[in-house]
Amino acid sequence: MNNIIIEGGHRLSGSVHISGAKNAVLPLIAAALLPEGVSEIEETPWLTDVCYMCDVLNYLGAHTQYADGILQINPASLTDCTAPFEEVQKMRASFLVMGPLLAKLGEAKIPLPGGCAIGARPIDLHLKGFEAMGAQITIGERYIEAKVNNLHGARIYLDFPSVGATENIMMAATLAEGLTTIENAAKEPEIVDLANFLGAMGAKIKGAGTDTIRIVGVRALHPARHTTIPDRIEAGSFMLMAAITGSELFLENVITSHLQPIIAKLNDAGVRIIDEIDGLRVLPSGRILPVEIKTLPYPGFPTDMQAQFMAFLALAAGNSTIRETVFENRFMHVAELQKMGADISVNGHTAIIRGVPKLQGAYVEATDLRAGAAMIVAALAAEGETVIGQVDHIYRGYENIVGKLVEVGAKIREEQSAE
Ligand code: EPZ
């Protein structure tokens, strides 16, 4: 893996274009298996995770083609219902093909998606939904198999508003017989984006974005063309990069309403943000004020912004607390931030961040995607040079992150790692 090198202490300026959302486009790609015909997804970010998802679809017999931000997906030759072991192990979101395969082929054989650095990440809620819809589930050593003759609608209550389970069940329900009701559904903007894409294909879906989603199955879906919503987590990450360096930065291609929980916390921390017609402007901020953060399902503060915000609060004028309620092990970035001089202590799911006057550049690692983004936030403000290792994690979710930061004045470069 390569390293990213950052020389801290430089202001950013100008504007940055926010890419399409990783966590929207991955389910959109899976959904493109459902119709008869070629669908197109615009503003598809060219990310490692998008490549992995396309590999899974190609392995299943579908064809994908990417050019100038547009991904074409042709499911016509979808024949295989067994997802490839390596790809699913690399990216758990591959599990999102299960719903479409069950709906289209009546069977699916998916490798057990591994946990990852941030937690065990079970799939019990996905399986609960598919069983309620009539699927027989067999859990083997390495694979999960699901078979069904006629997928039928069901009333499904999610014990936790799981994003992936809501998406997987919603996709399966579009071609099931009758009405499916998902209660305690996830309300993230990415759920609404998926529902809009499925609706454009002729699916009958109501309530996406609320905690109850109703889907009436149809006999077949037709292809559609869809534009991915902007990535609210990339936008939030860039807002923190501007705020921690005291910079003015303009973000284009954002949907402000998706960013409310992040903007609210940035305002509490003393960061001024202007909602302009064609984007958001972060104004140069002075002292960083300490805040209390608790991660929650949308519309609460997003867990995917927790690591980046912790890096920012390391330089606050006072003590902050962050409580992580969504994942059980999402503090891997604490040890890396401590290497840079951050004063953080962790007690269970709560971190106490005692602000320090400055951070020092160091050799740190991107332990996972968002921890890697946190290292960039910290490194941009640290004194001296920071070397970030394991950067492939970062490229999973941030399109052209080095190029975008160079464009706005950061002293950042990538180099081959010695190993
Ligand atoms: C999605 O993951 C996102 N990934 C994650 O983003 C995000 O952190 C997460 O939602 C929460 O917002 C994609 O959309 C590709 P969940 P997902 O199912 O669907 C438990 C990033 O950094 N759970 O809402 O896997 C689970 O253990 C990534 O971009 C069950 O118990 O998240 C976790 O504690 C990281 N049983 C909680 O729910 C299940 O069947 C949230 O998981 C499913 C989930």
Residues whose N, C-alpha, C, O or C-beta is under 5 A from the ligand:
A	BS01	EPZ	N23 L26 A93 R121 P122 I123 D124 L125 H126 F160 P161 S162 V163 G164 A165 T303 D304 V326 F327 L369 R370
